Amino acid sequence: MSRRVVFTGLGVISPNGTGRQKFWDNTCNGVSGIDRISSFDPSGLDCQIAGEVRGFVPGDFYSEADLKKLPRAVPLGVAASQEALKDAGIDFDEFDEEDFESLGVLVGTGGAGFDFSEKQFAHYYAGDLHKISPYAIPNSLVGMLSSEISIFFGLQGRSHVISNGCTSSTDAMGYAFNAIRSGQEDWMLTGGVEACVTPAMMTGFQRLRANPIHFNEDPTRGSRPFNRDREGFVLAEGSWMLVMEELEHARKRKAPIYAELIGYGTTCDAYHRVAIMPDGRQSTRALQLAMKDARVNEEEVDYVNFHGTSTVMNDRIETLAVKGALNGYAMKVPVSSTKSMVGHPQGASGALGVAVTALSLRDGVLTPTINLENPDPDCDMDYIANESRDQSVQVAISNCISFGSKNSALVLKKFQ
C-alpha cells in the first residue's frame, strides 16, 4: 500500500503579503497585491501593471557581492523555504549527516534566471563584455534554482527543477508526492518560485496580446477572472514553498500538519503552443486522473482552486473542463481564483493554489475571486465572488493549465 503524504510547513513571499500569515490574512480579506510596475520604467508598455513583491530585502539572505551573481528567484525561493522549514519544526542544529542527506529540493519554475540572463544579454549587445558576469551561463539556467536552495541550507538529497510552464510547481509537487508515497523519500522541500517581471518578458507577452491594457490607472482591478471585460493575465512573481512529508515521519517529529495530499493527474492536449484545446477535454481528463488517483468521486469534492488567469479563453475552457470532471455536481461546488489578488506567477501558480487550498482545508475558509462584477455568461459556476466564505471543506482540488498544452491537478484532503 502507498504511504500517506502530508504538508507540514509553508513559507510565502507574495505580491499581496510577505510571510505566510500576512499572505493568508490578505487573501482572505480580498487584498490585491497588483500595482504599477516599480522595478523598471514601464511607460513604453501597453500593460504597465504587475504583481511585484514589494518590501522584500534580498540582502537579508545574501551579500551584495553574491546578489550580483544571482537571479532574483533565488533569494525569493530561499526566503520562502526558510519560513517553510521553520514552520515545519525543522532545526538544522539538531541534524546529523544522514538528515542532511535525506532532505531534498524539488521545485517548479517557468523562468527562474530569466532576469539575470536578460541583464547579461543587455551588456553583450551594448558591447560591454567586461560587465558580463562569470556566472552568466550557470545562473541563467532554470535548473540552478534548486541547487542554490540546496546549497543555502546544506541539503544533500535530490535537487531537481521541473520547468513545464504554468504547471511547473504542480508537477514538482506531484513528482515529490510520488517519490514519498512510493518509499523513495521520506520528506521533500517543494513548491514554486517565479521572478519574471522584466522588460523583455512583459514585451513578449505584449506581443502575444496576453495582458490587460485598460487598467494602468486602476491596477488592482486588472486581474478579473470570469468577467465579461477581462483582457488577460497580470504577470506576477513570488515564492510559495512547502515541506511535504510521509505521515509517520511527520508524526515522529511531532510536526504540524496542514493537509494531506492524496492525488495527482496530468495530461497533454497535444494541440498548440499557447492555445488551449477548445473543448477542454484533456484538462477534464487530468482532473479525472487526479480524482481517480485520490480515490474520490465527483460528489466528494468540496472546492476547486482554479488556474483562473483572467484570459478570455482560459477562464471559459477551464470552466468547461471542471464541469466535465465534476459532472452534475459542478454547479454545487464553490470555486475561486487567487490570481485575482496576486496576478499570474507563471510556474509558481500551482504552489500558490496548493498553499491557499491547504490553508482553506485547515481553517474552513474559502477565499474570494475579487473584481467579479459582471460575470461572463459562459463562466457560470459558483466563483465565490468578492468576499470569503466560511465553509468546512474535506476534499479540494488545485488545478493548473499551461502553454504547450499541459494540464495538471492535485487533490488535497483535510487532515484528520
Secondary structure, 3 states (H helix, E strand, C coil): CCCCEEEEEEEEEECCEECHHHHHHHHHCCCCCCEECCCCCCCCCCCCEEECCCCCCHHHCCCHHHHCCCCCHHHHHHHHHHHHHHHCCCCHHHCCHHHHHHCEEEEECCCCCHHHHHHHHHHHHCCCHHHCCCCCCHHHCCCHHHHHHHHHHCCCCCEEEECCHHHHHHHHHHHHHHHHHCCCCCEEEEEEEECCCCHHHHHHHHHCCCCCCCCCCCHHHCCCCCECCCCCCCEECEEEEEEEEEHHHHHHHCCCCCEEEEEEEEEECCCCCCCCCCCCHHHHHHHHHHHHHHCCCHHHCCEEECCCCCCHHHHHHHHHHHHHHHHHHHHHCEEECCHHHHCECHHHHHHHHHHHHHHHHHHCEECCECCCCCECCCCCCECCECCCEECCCCEEEEEEEECCCEEEEEEEECCC
